[in-house]
């Protein structure tokens, strides 16, 4: 038996006036997903436990089969794991965004989706300036800072806000940290503007009509996590396909194979078909493959309805369609389709609501007869209300 878990990051939404009171899932053309839903089981699943911020870190850790209340330490450490960054017990790992700040507010949390090569140059100069801590370049606007702490438990615990949640808000209101190290983190953020504002990379971006990366934003901090090995827990060999370091990090810490796909960007231009092809190739050696597509989430953050619909349709046609063409060659299989969390167009950020899930098994047919996969129709399915970290067990053990 082969198992596919297909995650359309943030593709669940709320009804939109622009779509006559429907959601992107309700109006888009997704024949493959709808067919599996009609011939399988459907329902709702809660990936973000009560009391947790609805981030992709917590939600996807649940989908991977790990209860966040037991394993979660922060977003930064998960991304650091994917980059091979080694830390000790006195080092706190922060996610570091390159942002565009204007008039004391975050104007763009991606700094105009700055290129990785430009960002690497900026990270290098931040390291020269802030030599007590260490900056590690990642992909585009997504990076890591390792902070040498005198009180790591306290520093890993104070609240930081994801920049995509506070666009247009006064940044000082989200840096009111009373501890000495909290004040130090604030100073690093503010001082970064002195390093970056007139940097040649940013001056050139401005000349080209692009948004500059004139400040950093530090958030999602925590200590290195300790996760039980996936194969030991579930007796299955698993792999993850994604363009996002965060999910690769969960794979690294859990012993899930990270399958790197050329052209997997984590944005609208990701190579959907390549993700499908690499999934099929790796089913030769693996039992479970988790395929993650970030594009619907990015569209939600940008408030871009057209791109969100297009992303869902591309997942259906090029990822799922490619896989369905040949997955049967490996024998029986199960496919689960779900978002990690909603990223509503109108809100431009995540919510912790339940999300629609559909599960198809080649051993069964016409189970629920739910006509379409969307937020409303799945409520009529037999899966009811599921808990995210139970999904893997359900897939393996449910007959």
N, C-alpha and C positions, 0 to 999 in steps of 0.2 A: 504494500500500500504506500503510495506517495501522497504527501500533504503539501498543499500550496496555501499560504496566507498572503493575500493581496491587500495591501494597505494604501488607500488613497488618502493621503494626509490632509485632514481638514476639509474633506469634500462634502460633509454634512453641513446644512445651512438652515436658515430661517426663511419663511415666505417673503418674497420680494415684490414690492409694488411694480418694479420694472418688468417682472415676469408674471403679472396678473395674479399675484398672490401665491405663486408657486416657487419652489426651490430649484436650484440648478440641477439637482438629481432628478426632479420631476419632469423637467423640460428637455433634458439632453437625450441624444440618441445613443443608447448603450445596449444593443440587442444581446450581446453575449452575457452581460451581467444579469439582465432581465430574464434570460432563458434559464440560467442556473438558479436564479431565485424562484422562478415558477416551478421548477422541477426539484427544488430542494427544500430547505427549511429556512425560516427567517425570524427575526425578532429584533430586540434592542440589546445593546451591551454597554456596560458602564466600565470604562477603562481608567477613569480618574477617581480614586477613592475619596470619600468625603474628607474635607480638611486639607486637600492638596490643591495647589495651583494647577490649572489644566494645561500643563506644558506637554510638549511632545516627548520629553524625557520620561515623565511619570506614566503617560498613557502608553507609550510603546514598550516600556519595561513590563507593564501589565500584559500586553499582547504577547510578549516573548515568554510569558509563563512565570514571571517573578512578581511577587506581592511587593509593591513599593514600600509598604509599612515595614517590611523586613530588610529590604535591600537598598533603598534609595538614599543617597547621600548628597546629591546635587547634580546639576547639569554639566558644569565645567569638568568634573572628574570623568564623566562618561566620554566627553569629546576628547579629553587628554588621552584616554586609553586608546582611542582609535589612531592617535598620532604617535603612539609609542613613547609618551612622556613618562618618565619615572619620577616619582616623588617620595619624600619621606613623611613621617608622622607629624612633622612641624610645618609642613607646607600645605597651604590652602589653594585650591585650584579654582580660578575664576574663568568664566566665559568672557571673552573680550570682543565686543563689537567695535568696528570702525563705523562711526556715525557722522552725519552732517548735522551740526548744531547751529542754530541761528536764534539770536536774541534770547539766549538762556533756555531754549526749548529744543527738543529733538525734532528736527525737520524730516529726517530720513534715517531709519535705523539700519539701512544697508549701505549708506554713503553712495547711493546711485549704483548699487551692485558693482562696486569697485573690482577691478581684475585682481587675480591672485598675485600676479607679478608686481603690480603697483603696491598692493598691500604688504608684500614681503619686504619691500624697500622701507616702508613706513615702520614696520615692526623692528627692523634692524636698527633704525635710528632711535626708536623708543628704548631699545635695550641699551644703547649708548648713554642715554639720558638718565634712565631709571636703573642704575646698575645694581641695586640691592635686590631686585626681583627679576624675573625672567619672562619675556614675551616670546611666544612661539607662533609663527605664521601658520595659518590654516588655509581655508578656501574662501576667496572673495572677501566678504566683510567679517567672517567668522574665525575668531582666533582664541588663544589661551594666554592667560597670565598666571604664573605660579608665584604666590606670595609667601615669603618667609615670615612666619608668624610666631610671636611670643605666647599667644593664647589661641591655638588653632580651633579648639572647641567653641570658643566664643565667636571668633571671626567667621567660622563656617555657619554660625547660627543666625547672625543678624540678617534682616530682610533686605533683599535687593530686588529691584523690579526689572522684568524683561523690557528692553527698549521698545519693542513693538506694542507693548501695552500702554505706553505713556507718550505716544506721539503728540506733539503740540502742547504738552504740559510743561510747567516750570520744573527743570531738573533739580533745583535745590530742594524742592519739596519732597524729593525721593532720595535725598542723601542726608537726612537728619539722623545720623548715627552718632550716638553719645560716647561709645567706647573710643579709646585712643587709636586702635587700629581701624575703626570705622572712619574716624577723622582722617587717618592717613590714606585710606582708600579714596575718600572724597578728594583729598589734595592731589592724588595721582591722576584722577579723572580730570580735574580742572587744569592741572599743569600740563596735561597732554596736549591741550589746545595750543600752548606756547610752542610746543615741538612741531605740531602738525599744520598749524594754520597757514604759515607761509612756506611750507615745504615745497620744493620744486615739483614733486609729484602732483600736489594739489593745485599749484599755480598753473600747471599744464592742463589739468582737468577743467579748471575754470575757463581757460582759453578755448577749450574744446566744447564748452557749453555743458559740461558735466558737473554734477554735485561733488564738492570736495569732501574728503574724509578728514575733517578738521578736529575731531575729538574721539576719544575712546569712551566706551561705557562698560563698566564691570558689573557682572551679575552672575546668578546661578552657581555660586561658590559652594565648595564642599571638599571633603577629604576622599582619598582613594577608596572606592567601595570594595567589598569582598563578596563575590557572588559564587554560588554553587555551580558546578559544571553541568551544563544543559544535558549532555548525553548520559551522565550519571543519574540525573533526576528522571529523565523520560525514556531512556534506553533507545534513543533515536539520534541519528546524525543530522545536524541542521546547518543551514547556511543563510546568510542575509545578503540581499542585493539592495543597495541604496546609494544615493549620491550625497548623503548627509553624514558628517562625522559622528554626530550624536548616536545614531543607530549602529554605526560601525563599532563605537565604543562599547555599547551593550554587548555586541557580538564578541569583542575581544575579552571582556571580563567574564563572560559566560561560557566561553569555549565554542561559540558558534562560528563557523567558518565565514570570514568576510570575503565575499566574491566581488572583486573590483571589475566594473564594467566600463570600458572606454565610452566616453560620451554621456555618462551619468553625471549630470551637473547639479541636480537639486533645484533646477529652475524650469521655466517653460520650454527651454531648448533641449531638455534631456532627451537621450536616445531611447524612446519607449520600446522600439522593436528589439534593440540590443538587449534590453532587460529580459524580454521574453525568450530570446534565443539562449542567453546565458543560463536562464532558469532550466530550460530543457537539457542543456549540456551537463549541468551539474546534478541533475536527477540521476545520472549514471552512478554517482557515488553517495548521494545524500538522500535521506528520507523526507525531511521537511525543509522547504525553502520559503523564507519570508521575503516578499518583494515589496519594497516601499517606494512610493512616488510622491515627491514633495510638492509638485507643481500646483495642485488645487489649494494647498495651504498658502503658498506665495500669492496666488490670485486673491484669496480671501483677505490677506493682509493689505493688499493693494486696493481692495474694493473693486476688483475688475471682474465683472460678471462674465463677459465674453471669454476671457482666458480661463476662468474656472470651468465653464461648460466645455470648452475645447479640451482642457486637461482631462476631464472625466471621460470624454469621448475617445481621447487618445489612449487612455488606460484600457478602455474596453476593446478598442480595435487592435492596437499594436502590442500591448502587453498580454492581456488575457487572450485575445484572438490568436496570437502567435503560439501561446502555450497550449491552448485547446486543440490546435491542429495536430499535435504530436504527443501530448501527455499520455494518451491511451496506449502508446507503445510500451510504456513501463508497467502496464497492468492496471489494477484498480487504483482509484485516487479520490481524494477529498479536496475541495477548494473552499476556503473561507474568504469572504470579501467584506471589508469594513474600513471605515476611517479610524484614526486614533482618537480624535475629538472633533467637534465642529469648529470651523473658522468662518463665522457668518460675515457675508459681504458688508452688511450695514454696520457691524461692530468693529470689523477689521482686527479682531483678536480672537483668542480661543475662548470657548466656554466649556464647562464641565458636564454638559448634558449627555445623556445616553445617545449612542449613535446606532444607525441601522447596521445589521449584520445578516448575511446570507451564507448558508453552508450547503454545498452540493456534494453528494457522494455518488460515485459511479455504480455503487451497489444498490442504490435506491432510485426511485423516480416518482415524480408527481406527488410529493409529500404534502406540501401546504397549498399548492396552486395559487400562491400570491402572484398577481400578474406582473408587478413591477417592483424594482428595488428603489425605494426612496423612504424618506423619514416617516411617512404616513402608512403606506401599504404594508410595511413589515410588521406593524403593530398587530396585524391579523395572523402573523405566523406562529408556529408552534414552539419556537425557542423561548418565547416570553422575554424575561429580563435576565440577562447573563452578567456575570462578573468577569472582567477582563482577564485576570490572572488564572482563571479556570479554563480558558479557551483551549490551550494546548492539551490538557488532560481530557477535555470533552472530545476533541477531534480524534485522539488516539483511542479512547476507551468506549466511546459511544458506538453502538452497533446499528 
